[in-house]
């Protein structure tokens, strides 16, 4: 089984250096940020695939090729996120089918293998997305990198890849596993950051509430103190209004009042 196919390398030799470099960068981005940007990859892949299918359908039917391609691409792009689980089911089923055929060429009842792989693709959606993006990025980047090295080092990449099948397959598998680990670490880091942000928001809200209650209590205490001060002030005013009288005059006024 050729993971780095010499036939693909032979067909891609006519590509320009800019196209090969773009394909290499795209493969590295897909390998490195597969799960982190999985919505973007799903929408872009579905839109591109639907556009190509629409162009081919327009050519065969003899109608407006560009109109069919653009309309089909836009329609598929708008429904891409809803179709993501369906694509995961189909991709999981096809992957399981190919894996069983590779290990057991004489196996039968492959429809059960397809359904089982599709169910596992739905249940393990994140892991399956990481596996697919890492594999696709590795294959795309690997082919593009060999073409770049062929142009730089002046060697026959097709013959070399055909002579080193086992080594290339092992390198591809190792790079795919490394991509899955990196994407999983990124996803764990994002979840940790989100959890820390939510924890930071909670104490702030509690502090605001406490601050509000504290201000309310201080306001109440201030009101109590002001009321107490007002009472003291009124009492002092009352005492000030009561002027002291002389002793003998006070006695005479008291006797006259008693009479």
NORFEN-V640094 format. One record per pair of residues at least 4 apart in sequence whose C-alpha atoms are under 7 Angstrom apart, sorted by sequence separation. I is the first residue (numbers start at 0). GAP is how many residues later the second one is. D is the distance in whole Angstrom. If there is no record, write none. Layout:
[[I | GAP | D] [I | GAP | D]]
This chain:
[[4 | 4 | 7] [5 | 4 | 6] [6 | 4 | 6] [7 | 4 | 6] [8 | 4 | 6] [14 | 4 | 6] [15 | 4 | 6] [16 | 4 | 6] [17 | 4 | 6] [18 | 4 | 6] [19 | 4 | 6] [20 | 4 | 6] [21 | 4 | 6] [22 | 4 | 6] [23 | 4 | 6] [24 | 4 | 6] [25 | 4 | 6] [26 | 4 | 6] [27 | 4 | 6] [28 | 4 | 6] [29 | 4 | 5] [32 | 4 | 6] [33 | 4 | 6] [36 | 4 | 6] [37 | 4 | 6] [38 | 4 | 6] [39 | 4 | 6] [40 | 4 | 6] [41 | 4 | 6] [42 | 4 | 6] [43 | 4 | 6] [44 | 4 | 6] [45 | 4 | 6] [46 | 4 | 6] [47 | 4 | 6] [48 | 4 | 6] [49 | 4 | 6] [50 | 4 | 6] [51 | 4 | 6] [52 | 4 | 6] [53 | 4 | 6] [54 | 4 | 6] [55 | 4 | 6] [56 | 4 | 6] [57 | 4 | 6] [58 | 4 | 7] [63 | 4 | 6] [64 | 4 | 6] [65 | 4 | 6] [66 | 4 | 6] [67 | 4 | 6] [68 | 4 | 6] [69 | 4 | 6] [70 | 4 | 6] [71 | 4 | 6] [72 | 4 | 6] [73 | 4 | 6] [74 | 4 | 7] [75 | 4 | 6] [78 | 4 | 6] [79 | 4 | 6] [82 | 4 | 6] [83 | 4 | 6] [84 | 4 | 6] [85 | 4 | 6] [86 | 4 | 6] [87 | 4 | 6] [88 | 4 | 6] [89 | 4 | 6] [90 | 4 | 6] [91 | 4 | 6] [92 | 4 | 6] [93 | 4 | 6] [94 | 4 | 6] [95 | 4 | 6] [96 | 4 | 6] [97 | 4 | 6] [98 | 4 | 6] [99 | 4 | 5] [100 | 4 | 5] [109 | 4 | 6] [110 | 4 | 6] [111 | 4 | 6] [112 | 4 | 6] [113 | 4 | 6] [114 | 4 | 6] [115 | 4 | 6] [116 | 4 | 6] [117 | 4 | 6] [118 | 4 | 6] [119 | 4 | 6] [120 | 4 | 5] [123 | 4 | 6] [124 | 4 | 6] [125 | 4 | 6] [126 | 4 | 6] [127 | 4 | 6] [128 | 4 | 6] [129 | 4 | 6] [130 | 4 | 6] [131 | 4 | 6] [132 | 4 | 6] [133 | 4 | 6] [134 | 4 | 6] [135 | 4 | 6] [136 | 4 | 6] [137 | 4 | 6] [138 | 4 | 6] [139 | 4 | 6] [140 | 4 | 6] [141 | 4 | 6] [142 | 4 | 6] [143 | 4 | 6] [144 | 4 | 6] [145 | 4 | 6] [146 | 4 | 6] [147 | 4 | 6] [148 | 4 | 6] [149 | 4 | 5] [155 | 4 | 6] [156 | 4 | 6] [157 | 4 | 6] [158 | 4 | 6] [159 | 4 | 6] [160 | 4 | 6] [163 | 4 | 6] [164 | 4 | 6] [165 | 4 | 6] [166 | 4 | 6] [167 | 4 | 6] [168 | 4 | 6] [169 | 4 | 6] [170 | 4 | 6] [171 | 4 | 6] [172 | 4 | 6] [173 | 4 | 6] [174 | 4 | 6] [175 | 4 | 6] [176 | 4 | 6] [177 | 4 | 6] [178 | 4 | 6] [179 | 4 | 6] [180 | 4 | 6] [181 | 4 | 6] [182 | 4 | 6] [183 | 4 | 6] [184 | 4 | 6] [185 | 4 | 6] [186 | 4 | 6] [187 | 4 | 6] [188 | 4 | 6] [189 | 4 | 6] [190 | 4 | 6] [191 | 4 | 6] [192 | 4 | 6] [193 | 4 | 6] [194 | 4 | 6] [195 | 4 | 6] [196 | 4 | 6] [197 | 4 | 7] [199 | 4 | 7] [200 | 4 | 6] [201 | 4 | 6] [202 | 4 | 6] [203 | 4 | 6] [204 | 4 | 6] [205 | 4 | 6] [206 | 4 | 6] [207 | 4 | 6] [208 | 4 | 6] [209 | 4 | 6] [210 | 4 | 6] [211 | 4 | 6] [212 | 4 | 6] [213 | 4 | 6] [214 | 4 | 6] [215 | 4 | 6] [216 | 4 | 6] [217 | 4 | 6] [218 | 4 | 6] [219 | 4 | 6] [220 | 4 | 6] [221 | 4 | 6] [222 | 4 | 6] [223 | 4 | 6] [224 | 4 | 6] [225 | 4 | 6] [226 | 4 | 6] [227 | 4 | 6] [228 | 4 | 6] [229 | 4 | 6] [230 | 4 | 6] [231 | 4 | 6] [232 | 4 | 6] [233 | 4 | 6] [234 | 4 | 6] [235 | 4 | 6] [236 | 4 | 6] [237 | 4 | 7] [245 | 4 | 6] [246 | 4 | 6] [247 | 4 | 6] [248 | 4 | 6] [249 | 4 | 6] [250 | 4 | 6] [251 | 4 | 6] [252 | 4 | 6] [253 | 4 | 6] [254 | 4 | 6] [14 | 5 | 7] [57 | 5 | 5] [149 | 5 | 5] [244 | 5 | 6] [57 | 6 | 6] [58 | 6 | 6] [100 | 6 | 7] [149 | 6 | 6] [57 | 7 | 4] [120 | 7 | 6] [149 | 7 | 6] [54 | 10 | 5] [57 | 10 | 6] [146 | 10 | 7] [54 | 11 | 7] [145 | 11 | 6] [54 | 13 | 7] [96 | 13 | 6] [53 | 14 | 5] [54 | 14 | 5] [53 | 15 | 4] [96 | 16 | 6] [51 | 17 | 7] [95 | 17 | 6] [96 | 17 | 6] [50 | 18 | 5] [53 | 18 | 6] [95 | 18 | 6] [50 | 19 | 6] [92 | 20 | 7] [93 | 20 | 6] [50 | 21 | 6] [92 | 21 | 4] [95 | 21 | 5] [49 | 22 | 6] [50 | 22 | 4] [92 | 22 | 6] [49 | 23 | 5] [92 | 23 | 7] [92 | 24 | 4] [47 | 25 | 7] [91 | 25 | 5] [92 | 25 | 4] [46 | 26 | 5] [49 | 26 | 6] [91 | 26 | 4] [46 | 27 | 7] [89 | 28 | 6] [91 | 28 | 7] [46 | 29 | 6] [88 | 29 | 4] [91 | 29 | 5] [45 | 30 | 6] [46 | 30 | 5] [88 | 30 | 6] [45 | 31 | 6] [88 | 32 | 5] [87 | 33 | 6] [88 | 33 | 6] [42 | 34 | 5] [45 | 34 | 6] [87 | 34 | 6] [137 | 34 | 7] [42 | 37 | 5] [84 | 37 | 7] [137 | 37 | 7] [41 | 38 | 6] [42 | 38 | 7] [137 | 38 | 6] [41 | 39 | 7] [134 | 41 | 5] [38 | 42 | 7] [41 | 42 | 7] [133 | 42 | 5] [133 | 45 | 5] [133 | 46 | 6] [130 | 49 | 6] [129 | 50 | 6] [129 | 53 | 7] [34 | 94 | 6] [34 | 95 | 6] [33 | 96 | 6] [33 | 99 | 5] [33 | 100 | 7] [30 | 102 | 6] [29 | 103 | 6] [30 | 103 | 4] [29 | 104 | 7] [30 | 106 | 4] [29 | 107 | 5] [30 | 107 | 6] [27 | 109 | 6] [26 | 110 | 4] [26 | 111 | 6] [26 | 113 | 5] [27 | 113 | 6] [26 | 114 | 4] [23 | 116 | 7] [22 | 117 | 7] [23 | 117 | 4] [22 | 118 | 7] [23 | 120 | 5] [22 | 121 | 6] [23 | 121 | 6] [20 | 123 | 7] [19 | 124 | 5] [19 | 128 | 7] [8 | 134 | 7] [12 | 134 | 7] [3 | 135 | 7] [3 | 139 | 6] [31 | 147 | 6] [9 | 148 | 6] [30 | 148 | 6] [34 | 148 | 6] [8 | 149 | 6] [33 | 149 | 7] [32 | 150 | 7] [31 | 151 | 7] [35 | 151 | 7] [5 | 152 | 5] [5 | 155 | 6] [5 | 156 | 6] [1 | 163 | 7] [3 | 164 | 7] [2 | 166 | 6]]
